[in-house]
Amino acid sequence: MTSPPPQDIPVGSEGIRLGSFLKFAGVLDSGGNVKEAIIDGYVQVNGEIDRRRGRQLQVGDVVTFEGRSFRVQV
């Protein structure tokens, strides 16, 4: 079984921080939930777990959480 392609999320700029992106994309609804999910290792960036809420994402980066993927777009 293959996973669906990532959903494109236009952020309106060249980059956005991981924590902000998760809230902006509607993946998680509160900063507390975002912090917990990232620290606990449930969030992947480009296929690797990243525990840095302040990681600067770039256009084309793919964020995965609970089997759903989202791609940063301008």
mmCIF file of the N, C-alpha and C atoms, coordinates in Angstrom:
data_MODEL
# 
_entry.id   MODEL 
# 
loop_
_atom_site.group_PDB 
_atom_site.id 
_atom_site.type_symbol 
_atom_site.label_atom_id 
_atom_site.label_alt_id 
_atom_site.label_comp_id 
_atom_site.label_asym_id 
_atom_site.label_entity_id 
_atom_site.label_seq_id 
_atom_site.pdbx_PDB_ins_code 
_atom_site.Cartn_x 
_atom_site.Cartn_y 
_atom_site.Cartn_z 
_atom_site.occupancy 
_atom_site.B_iso_or_equiv 
_atom_site.pdbx_formal_charge 
_atom_site.auth_seq_id 
_atom_site.auth_comp_id 
_atom_site.auth_asym_id 
_atom_site.auth_atom_id 
_atom_site.pdbx_PDB_model_num 
ATOM 1   N N  . MET A 1 1  ? 0.841  -1.185 0.000  1.00 0.00 ? 1  MET A N  1 
ATOM 2   C CA . MET A 1 1  ? 0.000  0.000  0.000  1.00 0.00 ? 1  MET A CA 1 
ATOM 3   C C  . MET A 1 1  ? 0.885  1.247  0.000  1.00 0.00 ? 1  MET A C  1 
ATOM 4   N N  . THR A 1 2  ? 0.622  2.160  -0.900 1.00 0.00 ? 2  THR A N  1 
ATOM 5   C CA . THR A 1 2  ? 1.411  3.384  -0.970 1.00 0.00 ? 2  THR A CA 1 
ATOM 6   C C  . THR A 1 2  ? 0.674  4.506  -0.247 1.00 0.00 ? 2  THR A C  1 
ATOM 7   N N  . SER A 1 3  ? 1.435  5.424  0.283  1.00 0.00 ? 3  SER A N  1 
ATOM 8   C CA . SER A 1 3  ? 0.815  6.552  0.967  1.00 0.00 ? 3  SER A CA 1 
ATOM 9   C C  . SER A 1 3  ? 0.413  7.599  -0.062 1.00 0.00 ? 3  SER A C  1 
ATOM 10  N N  . PRO A 1 4  ? -0.605 8.391  0.263  1.00 0.00 ? 4  PRO A N  1 
ATOM 11  C CA . PRO A 1 4  ? -1.041 9.426  -0.684 1.00 0.00 ? 4  PRO A CA 1 
ATOM 12  C C  . PRO A 1 4  ? 0.040  10.496 -0.836 1.00 0.00 ? 4  PRO A C  1 
ATOM 13  N N  . PRO A 1 5  ? 0.030  11.225 -1.939 1.00 0.00 ? 5  PRO A N  1 
ATOM 14  C CA . PRO A 1 5  ? 1.025  12.285 -2.120 1.00 0.00 ? 5  PRO A CA 1 
ATOM 15  C C  . PRO A 1 5  ? 0.817  13.383 -1.075 1.00 0.00 ? 5  PRO A C  1 
ATOM 16  N N  . PRO A 1 6  ? 1.873  14.129 -0.773 1.00 0.00 ? 6  PRO A N  1 
ATOM 17  C CA . PRO A 1 6  ? 1.731  15.203 0.219  1.00 0.00 ? 6  PRO A CA 1 
ATOM 18  C C  . PRO A 1 6  ? 0.771  16.287 -0.250 1.00 0.00 ? 6  PRO A C  1 
ATOM 19  N N  . GLN A 1 7  ? 0.067  16.851 0.700  1.00 0.00 ? 7  GLN A N  1 
ATOM 20  C CA . GLN A 1 7  ? -0.826 17.976 0.422  1.00 0.00 ? 7  GLN A CA 1 
ATOM 21  C C  . GLN A 1 7  ? 0.019  19.245 0.397  1.00 0.00 ? 7  GLN A C  1 
ATOM 22  N N  . ASP A 1 8  ? -0.105 20.045 -0.650 1.00 0.00 ? 8  ASP A N  1 
ATOM 23  C CA . ASP A 1 8  ? 0.644  21.299 -0.740 1.00 0.00 ? 8  ASP A CA 1 
ATOM 24  C C  . ASP A 1 8  ? -0.004 22.355 0.137  1.00 0.00 ? 8  ASP A C  1 
ATOM 25  N N  . ILE A 1 9  ? 0.824  23.019 0.955  1.00 0.00 ? 9  ILE A N  1 
ATOM 26  C CA . ILE A 1 9  ? 0.359  24.081 1.842  1.00 0.00 ? 9  ILE A CA 1 
ATOM 27  C C  . ILE A 1 9  ? 1.114  25.361 1.488  1.00 0.00 ? 9  ILE A C  1 
ATOM 28  N N  . PRO A 1 10 ? 0.442  26.315 0.834  1.00 0.00 ? 10 PRO A N  1 
ATOM 29  C CA . PRO A 1 10 ? 1.119  27.583 0.513  1.00 0.00 ? 10 PRO A CA 1 
ATOM 30  C C  . PRO A 1 10 ? 1.264  28.440 1.768  1.00 0.00 ? 10 PRO A C  1 
ATOM 31  N N  . VAL A 1 11 ? 2.492  28.838 2.077  1.00 0.00 ? 11 VAL A N  1 
ATOM 32  C CA . VAL A 1 11 ? 2.746  29.621 3.282  1.00 0.00 ? 11 VAL A CA 1 
ATOM 33  C C  . VAL A 1 11 ? 2.947  31.103 2.994  1.00 0.00 ? 11 VAL A C  1 
ATOM 34  N N  . GLY A 1 12 ? 3.023  31.467 1.713  1.00 0.00 ? 12 GLY A N  1 
ATOM 35  C CA . GLY A 1 12 ? 3.093  32.880 1.350  1.00 0.00 ? 12 GLY A CA 1 
ATOM 36  C C  . GLY A 1 12 ? 4.459  33.515 1.534  1.00 0.00 ? 12 GLY A C  1 
ATOM 37  N N  . SER A 1 13 ? 5.471  32.729 1.827  1.00 0.00 ? 13 SER A N  1 
ATOM 38  C CA . SER A 1 13 ? 6.828  33.265 1.958  1.00 0.00 ? 13 SER A CA 1 
ATOM 39  C C  . SER A 1 13 ? 7.818  32.150 1.656  1.00 0.00 ? 13 SER A C  1 
ATOM 40  N N  . GLU A 1 14 ? 9.082  32.458 1.736  1.00 0.00 ? 14 GLU A N  1 
ATOM 41  C CA . GLU A 1 14 ? 10.116 31.474 1.414  1.00 0.00 ? 14 GLU A CA 1 
ATOM 42  C C  . GLU A 1 14 ? 10.291 30.418 2.496  1.00 0.00 ? 14 GLU A C  1 
ATOM 43  N N  . GLY A 1 15 ? 9.947  30.715 3.741  1.00 0.00 ? 15 GLY A N  1 
ATOM 44  C CA . GLY A 1 15 ? 10.150 29.749 4.812  1.00 0.00 ? 15 GLY A CA 1 
ATOM 45  C C  . GLY A 1 15 ? 9.216  29.985 5.985  1.00 0.00 ? 15 GLY A C  1 
ATOM 46  N N  . ILE A 1 16 ? 9.122  28.971 6.845  1.00 0.00 ? 16 ILE A N  1 
ATOM 47  C CA . ILE A 1 16 ? 8.277  29.044 8.030  1.00 0.00 ? 16 ILE A CA 1 
ATOM 48  C C  . ILE A 1 16 ? 8.847  28.055 9.047  1.00 0.00 ? 16 ILE A C  1 
ATOM 49  N N  . ARG A 1 17 ? 8.687  28.336 10.309 1.00 0.00 ? 17 ARG A N  1 
ATOM 50  C CA . ARG A 1 17 ? 9.180  27.434 11.355 1.00 0.00 ? 17 ARG A CA 1 
ATOM 51  C C  . ARG A 1 17 ? 8.248  26.228 11.485 1.00 0.00 ? 17 ARG A C  1 
ATOM 52  N N  . LEU A 1 18 ? 8.823  25.096 11.877 1.00 0.00 ? 18 LEU A N  1 
ATOM 53  C CA . LEU A 1 18 ? 8.077  23.845 11.951 1.00 0.00 ? 18 LEU A CA 1 
ATOM 54  C C  . LEU A 1 18 ? 6.842  23.962 12.830 1.00 0.00 ? 18 LEU A C  1 
ATOM 55  N N  . GLY A 1 19 ? 6.975  24.499 14.026 1.00 0.00 ? 19 GLY A N  1 
ATOM 56  C CA . GLY A 1 19 ? 5.833  24.627 14.930 1.00 0.00 ? 19 GLY A CA 1 
ATOM 57  C C  . GLY A 1 19 ? 4.722  25.477 14.331 1.00 0.00 ? 19 GLY A C  1 
ATOM 58  N N  . SER A 1 20 ? 5.094  26.585 13.727 1.00 0.00 ? 20 SER A N  1 
ATOM 59  C CA . SER A 1 20 ? 4.109  27.477 13.101 1.00 0.00 ? 20 SER A CA 1 
ATOM 60  C C  . SER A 1 20 ? 3.438  26.791 11.918 1.00 0.00 ? 20 SER A C  1 
ATOM 61  N N  . PHE A 1 21 ? 4.224  26.025 11.158 1.00 0.00 ? 21 PHE A N  1 
ATOM 62  C CA . PHE A 1 21 ? 3.673  25.337 9.997  1.00 0.00 ? 21 PHE A CA 1 
ATOM 63  C C  . PHE A 1 21 ? 2.601  24.331 10.412 1.00 0.00 ? 21 PHE A C  1 
ATOM 64  N N  . LEU A 1 22 ? 2.846  23.580 11.468 1.00 0.00 ? 22 LEU A N  1 
ATOM 65  C CA . LEU A 1 22 ? 1.867  22.577 11.905 1.00 0.00 ? 22 LEU A CA 1 
ATOM 66  C C  . LEU A 1 22 ? 0.546  23.226 12.302 1.00 0.00 ? 22 LEU A C  1 
ATOM 67  N N  . LYS A 1 23 ? 0.609  24.392 12.942 1.00 0.00 ? 23 LYS A N  1 
ATOM 68  C CA . LYS A 1 23 ? -0.626 25.107 13.292 1.00 0.00 ? 23 LYS A CA 1 
ATOM 69  C C  . LYS A 1 23 ? -1.264 25.724 12.053 1.00 0.00 ? 23 LYS A C  1 
ATOM 70  N N  . PHE A 1 24 ? -0.458 26.360 11.210 1.00 0.00 ? 24 PHE A N  1 
ATOM 71  C CA . PHE A 1 24 ? -0.951 27.017 9.997  1.00 0.00 ? 24 PHE A CA 1 
ATOM 72  C C  . PHE A 1 24 ? -1.654 26.032 9.070  1.00 0.00 ? 24 PHE A C  1 
ATOM 73  N N  . ALA A 1 25 ? -1.088 24.838 8.929  1.00 0.00 ? 25 ALA A N  1 
ATOM 74  C CA . ALA A 1 25 ? -1.651 23.821 8.038  1.00 0.00 ? 25 ALA A CA 1 
ATOM 75  C C  . ALA A 1 25 ? -2.869 23.136 8.648  1.00 0.00 ? 25 ALA A C  1 
ATOM 76  N N  . GLY A 1 26 ? -3.155 23.397 9.912  1.00 0.00 ? 26 GLY A N  1 
ATOM 77  C CA . GLY A 1 26 ? -4.306 22.777 10.564 1.00 0.00 ? 26 GLY A CA 1 
ATOM 78  C C  . GLY A 1 26 ? -4.041 21.353 11.010 1.00 0.00 ? 26 GLY A C  1 
ATOM 79  N N  . VAL A 1 27 ? -2.763 20.969 11.074 1.00 0.00 ? 27 VAL A N  1 
ATOM 80  C CA . VAL A 1 27 ? -2.404 19.622 11.498 1.00 0.00 ? 27 VAL A CA 1 
ATOM 81  C C  . VAL A 1 27 ? -2.687 19.470 12.990 1.00 0.00 ? 27 VAL A C  1 
ATOM 82  N N  . LEU A 1 28 ? -2.299 20.455 13.760 1.00 0.00 ? 28 LEU A N  1 
ATOM 83  C CA . LEU A 1 28 ? -2.577 20.509 15.197 1.00 0.00 ? 28 LEU A CA 1 
ATOM 84  C C  . LEU A 1 28 ? -3.134 21.889 15.509 1.00 0.00 ? 28 LEU A C  1 
ATOM 85  N N  . ASP A 1 29 ? -3.958 21.971 16.541 1.00 0.00 ? 29 ASP A N  1 
ATOM 86  C CA . ASP A 1 29 ? -4.667 23.234 16.759 1.00 0.00 ? 29 ASP A CA 1 
ATOM 87  C C  . ASP A 1 29 ? -4.115 24.113 17.869 1.00 0.00 ? 29 ASP A C  1 
ATOM 88  N N  . SER A 1 30 ? -3.159 23.641 18.648 1.00 0.00 ? 30 SER A N  1 
ATOM 89  C CA . SER A 1 30 ? -2.629 24.501 19.698 1.00 0.00 ? 30 SER A CA 1 
ATOM 90  C C  . SER A 1 30 ? -1.117 24.364 19.787 1.00 0.00 ? 30 SER A C  1 
ATOM 91  N N  . GLY A 1 31 ? -0.498 25.427 20.291 1.00 0.00 ? 31 GLY A N  1 
ATOM 92  C CA . GLY A 1 31 ? 0.948  25.414 20.453 1.00 0.00 ? 31 GLY A CA 1 
ATOM 93  C C  . GLY A 1 31 ? 1.414  24.324 21.402 1.00 0.00 ? 31 GLY A C  1 
ATOM 94  N N  . GLY A 1 32 ? 0.619  24.039 22.421 1.00 0.00 ? 32 GLY A N  1 
ATOM 95  C CA . GLY A 1 32 ? 0.964  22.980 23.368 1.00 0.00 ? 32 GLY A CA 1 
ATOM 96  C C  . GLY A 1 32 ? 0.979  21.611 22.705 1.00 0.00 ? 32 GLY A C  1 
ATOM 97  N N  . ASN A 1 33 ? -0.019 21.358 21.866 1.00 0.00 ? 33 ASN A N  1 
ATOM 98  C CA . ASN A 1 33 ? -0.065 20.081 21.143 1.00 0.00 ? 33 ASN A CA 1 
ATOM 99  C C  . ASN A 1 33 ? 1.095  19.961 20.160 1.00 0.00 ? 33 ASN A C  1 
ATOM 100 N N  . VAL A 1 34 ? 1.422  21.071 19.504 1.00 0.00 ? 34 VAL A N  1 
ATOM 101 C CA . VAL A 1 34 ? 2.539  21.083 18.559 1.00 0.00 ? 34 VAL A CA 1 
ATOM 102 C C  . VAL A 1 34 ? 3.840  20.752 19.285 1.00 0.00 ? 34 VAL A C  1 
ATOM 103 N N  . LYS A 1 35 ? 4.076  21.438 20.400 1.00 0.00 ? 35 LYS A N  1 
ATOM 104 C CA . LYS A 1 35 ? 5.300  21.230 21.169 1.00 0.00 ? 35 LYS A CA 1 
ATOM 105 C C  . LYS A 1 35 ? 5.428  19.776 21.609 1.00 0.00 ? 35 LYS A C  1 
ATOM 106 N N  . GLU A 1 36 ? 4.353  19.229 22.132 1.00 0.00 ? 36 GLU A N  1 
ATOM 107 C CA . GLU A 1 36 ? 4.355  17.840 22.611 1.00 0.00 ? 36 GLU A CA 1 
ATOM 108 C C  . GLU A 1 36 ? 4.619  16.847 21.477 1.00 0.00 ? 36 GLU A C  1 
ATOM 109 N N  . ALA A 1 37 ? 3.951  17.019 20.349 1.00 0.00 ? 37 ALA A N  1 
ATOM 110 C CA . ALA A 1 37 ? 4.115  16.105 19.217 1.00 0.00 ? 37 ALA A CA 1 
ATOM 111 C C  . ALA A 1 37 ? 5.545  16.134 18.688 1.00 0.00 ? 37 ALA A C  1 
ATOM 112 N N  . ILE A 1 38 ? 6.135  17.321 18.622 1.00 0.00 ? 38 ILE A N  1 
ATOM 113 C CA . ILE A 1 38 ? 7.502  17.443 18.111 1.00 0.00 ? 38 ILE A CA 1 
ATOM 114 C C  . ILE A 1 38 ? 8.499  16.837 19.095 1.00 0.00 ? 38 ILE A C  1 
ATOM 115 N N  . ILE A 1 39 ? 8.387  17.193 20.364 1.00 0.00 ? 39 ILE A N  1 
ATOM 116 C CA . ILE A 1 39 ? 9.316  16.686 21.375 1.00 0.00 ? 39 ILE A CA 1 
ATOM 117 C C  . ILE A 1 39 ? 9.228  15.168 21.501 1.00 0.00 ? 39 ILE A C  1 
ATOM 118 N N  . ASP A 1 40 ? 8.027  14.618 21.382 1.00 0.00 ? 40 ASP A N  1 
ATOM 119 C CA . ASP A 1 40 ? 7.832  13.173 21.510 1.00 0.00 ? 40 ASP A CA 1 
ATOM 120 C C  . ASP A 1 40 ? 8.251  12.400 20.254 1.00 0.00 ? 40 ASP A C  1 
ATOM 121 N N  . GLY A 1 41 ? 8.662  13.108 19.199 1.00 0.00 ? 41 GLY A N  1 
ATOM 122 C CA . GLY A 1 41 ? 9.181  12.450 17.999 1.00 0.00 ? 41 GLY A CA 1 
ATOM 123 C C  . GLY A 1 41 ? 8.131  11.957 17.028 1.00 0.00 ? 41 GLY A C  1 
ATOM 124 N N  . TYR A 1 42 ? 6.937  12.549 17.066 1.00 0.00 ? 42 TYR A N  1 
ATOM 125 C CA . TYR A 1 42 ? 5.867  12.129 16.162 1.00 0.00 ? 42 TYR A CA 1 
ATOM 126 C C  . TYR A 1 42 ? 5.878  12.867 14.830 1.00 0.00 ? 42 TYR A C  1 
ATOM 127 N N  . VAL A 1 43 ? 6.761  13.858 14.684 1.00 0.00 ? 43 VAL A N  1 
ATOM 128 C CA . VAL A 1 43 ? 6.794  14.677 13.475 1.00 0.00 ? 43 VAL A CA 1 
ATOM 129 C C  . VAL A 1 43 ? 8.078  14.390 12.697 1.00 0.00 ? 43 VAL A C  1 
ATOM 130 N N  . GLN A 1 44 ? 7.918  14.185 11.401 1.00 0.00 ? 44 GLN A N  1 
ATOM 131 C CA . GLN A 1 44 ? 9.075  13.966 10.524 1.00 0.00 ? 44 GLN A CA 1 
ATOM 132 C C  . GLN A 1 44 ? 9.167  15.103 9.513  1.00 0.00 ? 44 GLN A C  1 
ATOM 133 N N  . VAL A 1 45 ? 10.391 15.462 9.193  1.00 0.00 ? 45 VAL A N  1 
ATOM 134 C CA . VAL A 1 45 ? 10.651 16.439 8.133  1.00 0.00 ? 45 VAL A CA 1 
ATOM 135 C C  . VAL A 1 45 ? 11.527 15.733 7.109  1.00 0.00 ? 45 VAL A C  1 
ATOM 136 N N  . ASN A 1 46 ? 11.033 15.637 5.894  1.00 0.00 ? 46 ASN A N  1 
ATOM 137 C CA . ASN A 1 46 ? 11.749 14.964 4.813  1.00 0.00 ? 46 ASN A CA 1 
ATOM 138 C C  . ASN A 1 46 ? 12.161 13.542 5.203  1.00 0.00 ? 46 ASN A C  1 
ATOM 139 N N  . GLY A 1 47 ? 11.262 12.844 5.900  1.00 0.00 ? 47 GLY A N  1 
ATOM 140 C CA . GLY A 1 47 ? 11.476 11.445 6.235  1.00 0.00 ? 47 GLY A CA 1 
ATOM 141 C C  . GLY A 1 47 ? 12.273 11.171 7.496  1.00 0.00 ? 47 GLY A C  1 
ATOM 142 N N  . GLU A 1 48 ? 12.705 12.213 8.193  1.00 0.00 ? 48 GLU A N  1 
ATOM 143 C CA . GLU A 1 48 ? 13.482 12.042 9.414  1.00 0.00 ? 48 GLU A CA 1 
ATOM 144 C C  . GLU A 1 48 ? 12.815 12.756 10.577 1.00 0.00 ? 48 GLU A C  1 
ATOM 145 N N  . ILE A 1 49 ? 12.825 12.118 11.749 1.00 0.00 ? 49 ILE A N  1 
ATOM 146 C CA . ILE A 1 49 ? 12.257 12.742 12.946 1.00 0.00 ? 49 ILE A CA 1 
ATOM 147 C C  . ILE A 1 49 ? 13.051 14.002 13.256 1.00 0.00 ? 49 ILE A C  1 
ATOM 148 N N  . ASP A 1 50 ? 12.330 15.072 13.541 1.00 0.00 ? 50 ASP A N  1 
ATOM 149 C CA . ASP A 1 50 ? 12.980 16.333 13.917 1.00 0.00 ? 50 ASP A CA 1 
ATOM 150 C C  . ASP A 1 50 ? 12.295 16.860 15.167 1.00 0.00 ? 50 ASP A C  1 
ATOM 151 N N  . ARG A 1 51 ? 13.047 17.044 16.222 1.00 0.00 ? 51 ARG A N  1 
ATOM 152 C CA . ARG A 1 51 ? 12.498 17.486 17.513 1.00 0.00 ? 51 ARG A CA 1 
ATOM 153 C C  . ARG A 1 51 ? 12.712 18.981 17.759 1.00 0.00 ? 51 ARG A C  1 
ATOM 154 N N  . ARG A 1 52 ? 12.988 19.734 16.697 1.00 0.00 ? 52 ARG A N  1 
ATOM 155 C CA . ARG A 1 52 ? 13.212 21.179 16.835 1.00 0.00 ? 52 ARG A CA 1 
ATOM 156 C C  . ARG A 1 52 ? 11.986 21.952 16.357 1.00 0.00 ? 52 ARG A C  1 
ATOM 157 N N  . ARG A 1 53 ? 11.235 22.474 17.285 1.00 0.00 ? 53 ARG A N  1 
ATOM 158 C CA . ARG A 1 53 ? 10.031 23.234 16.945 1.00 0.00 ? 53 ARG A CA 1 
ATOM 159 C C  . ARG A 1 53 ? 10.373 24.465 16.106 1.00 0.00 ? 53 ARG A C  1 
ATOM 160 N N  . GLY A 1 54 ? 11.557 25.022 16.320 1.00 0.00 ? 54 GLY A N  1 
ATOM 161 C CA . GLY A 1 54 ? 11.971 26.228 15.602 1.00 0.00 ? 54 GLY A CA 1 
ATOM 162 C C  . GLY A 1 54 ? 12.701 25.963 14.306 1.00 0.00 ? 54 GLY A C  1 
ATOM 163 N N  . ARG A 1 55 ? 12.748 24.715 13.861 1.00 0.00 ? 55 ARG A N  1 
ATOM 164 C CA . ARG A 1 55 ? 13.427 24.404 12.600 1.00 0.00 ? 55 ARG A CA 1 
ATOM 165 C C  . ARG A 1 55 ? 12.826 25.224 11.465 1.00 0.00 ? 55 ARG A C  1 
ATOM 166 N N  . GLN A 1 56 ? 13.678 25.851 10.695 1.00 0.00 ? 56 GLN A N  1 
ATOM 167 C CA . GLN A 1 56 ? 13.226 26.665 9.572  1.00 0.00 ? 56 GLN A CA 1 
ATOM 168 C C  . GLN A 1 56 ? 12.968 25.753 8.373  1.00 0.00 ? 56 GLN A C  1 
ATOM 169 N N  . LEU A 1 57 ? 11.712 25.662 7.953  1.00 0.00 ? 57 LEU A N  1 
ATOM 170 C CA . LEU A 1 57 ? 11.356 24.867 6.782  1.00 0.00 ? 57 LEU A CA 1 
ATOM 171 C C  . LEU A 1 57 ? 11.539 25.702 5.529  1.00 0.00 ? 57 LEU A C  1 
ATOM 172 N N  . GLN A 1 58 ? 11.872 25.039 4.451  1.00 0.00 ? 58 GLN A N  1 
ATOM 173 C CA . GLN A 1 58 ? 12.046 25.699 3.160  1.00 0.00 ? 58 GLN A CA 1 
ATOM 174 C C  . GLN A 1 58 ? 11.005 25.155 2.187  1.00 0.00 ? 58 GLN A C  1 
ATOM 175 N N  . VAL A 1 59 ? 10.785 25.879 1.108  1.00 0.00 ? 59 VAL A N  1 
ATOM 176 C CA . VAL A 1 59 ? 9.861  25.437 0.069  1.00 0.00 ? 59 VAL A CA 1 
ATOM 177 C C  . VAL A 1 59 ? 10.296 24.051 -0.414 1.00 0.00 ? 59 VAL A C  1 
ATOM 178 N N  . GLY A 1 60 ? 9.345  23.132 -0.486 1.00 0.00 ? 60 GLY A N  1 
ATOM 179 C CA . GLY A 1 60 ? 9.618  21.775 -0.933 1.00 0.00 ? 60 GLY A CA 1 
ATOM 180 C C  . GLY A 1 60 ? 9.789  20.778 0.207  1.00 0.00 ? 60 GLY A C  1 
ATOM 181 N N  . ASP A 1 61 ? 10.033 21.261 1.434  1.00 0.00 ? 61 ASP A N  1 
ATOM 182 C CA . ASP A 1 61 ? 10.143 20.345 2.571  1.00 0.00 ? 61 ASP A CA 1 
ATOM 183 C C  . ASP A 1 61 ? 8.810  19.645 2.785  1.00 0.00 ? 61 ASP A C  1 
ATOM 184 N N  . VAL A 1 62 ? 8.869  18.377 3.194  1.00 0.00 ? 62 VAL A N  1 
ATOM 185 C CA . VAL A 1 62 ? 7.664  17.593 3.449  1.00 0.00 ? 62 VAL A CA 1 
ATOM 186 C C  . VAL A 1 62 ? 7.618  17.240 4.929  1.00 0.00 ? 62 VAL A C  1 
ATOM 187 N N  . VAL A 1 63 ? 6.524  17.627 5.578  1.00 0.00 ? 63 VAL A N  1 
ATOM 188 C CA . VAL A 1 63 ? 6.309  17.360 7.000  1.00 0.00 ? 63 VAL A CA 1 
ATOM 189 C C  . VAL A 1 63 ? 5.267  16.260 7.109  1.00 0.00 ? 63 VAL A C  1 
ATOM 190 N N  . THR A 1 64 ? 5.569  15.241 7.921  1.00 0.00 ? 64 THR A N  1 
ATOM 191 C CA . THR A 1 64 ? 4.657  14.110 8.091  1.00 0.00 ? 64 THR A CA 1 
ATOM 192 C C  . THR A 1 64 ? 4.276  13.977 9.557  1.00 0.00 ? 64 THR A C  1 
ATOM 193 N N  . PHE A 1 65 ? 2.976  13.773 9.786  1.00 0.00 ? 65 PHE A N  1 
ATOM 194 C CA . PHE A 1 65 ? 2.451  13.562 11.135 1.00 0.00 ? 65 PHE A CA 1 
ATOM 195 C C  . PHE A 1 65 ? 1.260  12.610 11.031 1.00 0.00 ? 65 PHE A C  1 
ATOM 196 N N  . GLU A 1 66 ? 1.313  11.540 11.797 1.00 0.00 ? 66 GLU A N  1 
ATOM 197 C CA . GLU A 1 66 ? 0.241  10.535 11.833 1.00 0.00 ? 66 GLU A CA 1 
ATOM 198 C C  . GLU A 1 66 ? -0.169 10.057 10.441 1.00 0.00 ? 66 GLU A C  1 
ATOM 199 N N  . GLY A 1 67 ? 0.814  9.764  9.607  1.00 0.00 ? 67 GLY A N  1 
ATOM 200 C CA . GLY A 1 67 ? 0.538  9.200  8.291  1.00 0.00 ? 67 GLY A CA 1 
ATOM 201 C C  . GLY A 1 67 ? 0.103  10.196 7.230  1.00 0.00 ? 67 GLY A C  1 
ATOM 202 N N  . ARG A 1 68 ? -0.040 11.450 7.586  1.00 0.00 ? 68 ARG A N  1 
ATOM 203 C CA . ARG A 1 68 ? -0.405 12.484 6.616  1.00 0.00 ? 68 ARG A CA 1 
ATOM 204 C C  . ARG A 1 68 ? 0.813  13.344 6.330  1.00 0.00 ? 68 ARG A C  1 
ATOM 205 N N  . SER A 1 69 ? 1.001  13.715 5.073  1.00 0.00 ? 69 SER A N  1 
ATOM 206 C CA . SER A 1 69 ? 2.161  14.520 4.682  1.00 0.00 ? 69 SER A CA 1 
ATOM 207 C C  . SER A 1 69 ? 1.714  15.840 4.069  1.00 0.00 ? 69 SER A C  1 
ATOM 208 N N  . PHE A 1 70 ? 2.518  16.855 4.348  1.00 0.00 ? 70 PHE A N  1 
ATOM 209 C CA . PHE A 1 70 ? 2.237  18.211 3.901  1.00 0.00 ? 70 PHE A CA 1 
ATOM 210 C C  . PHE A 1 70 ? 3.512  18.816 3.351  1.00 0.00 ? 70 PHE A C  1 
ATOM 211 N N  . ARG A 1 71 ? 3.434  19.435 2.160  1.00 0.00 ? 71 ARG A N  1 
ATOM 212 C CA . ARG A 1 71 ? 4.615  20.034 1.511  1.00 0.00 ? 71 ARG A CA 1 
ATOM 213 C C  . ARG A 1 71 ? 4.527  21.547 1.599  1.00 0.00 ? 71 ARG A C  1 
ATOM 214 N N  . VAL A 1 72 ? 5.627  22.168 2.009  1.00 0.00 ? 72 VAL A N  1 
ATOM 215 C CA . VAL A 1 72 ? 5.719  23.627 2.095  1.00 0.00 ? 72 VAL A CA 1 
ATOM 216 C C  . VAL A 1 72 ? 5.798  24.195 0.678  1.00 0.00 ? 72 VAL A C  1 
ATOM 217 N N  . GLN A 1 73 ? 4.901  25.123 0.360  1.00 0.00 ? 73 GLN A N  1 
ATOM 218 C CA . GLN A 1 73 ? 4.882  25.797 -0.949 1.00 0.00 ? 73 GLN A CA 1 
ATOM 219 C C  . GLN A 1 73 ? 4.784  27.303 -0.731 1.00 0.00 ? 73 GLN A C  1 
ATOM 220 N N  . VAL A 1 74 ? 5.140  28.049 -1.761 1.00 0.00 ? 74 VAL A N  1 
ATOM 221 C CA . VAL A 1 74 ? 5.059  29.520 -1.684 1.00 0.00 ? 74 VAL A CA 1 
ATOM 222 C C  . VAL A 1 74 ? 3.632  29.935 -1.976 1.00 0.00 ? 74 VAL A C  1 
# 
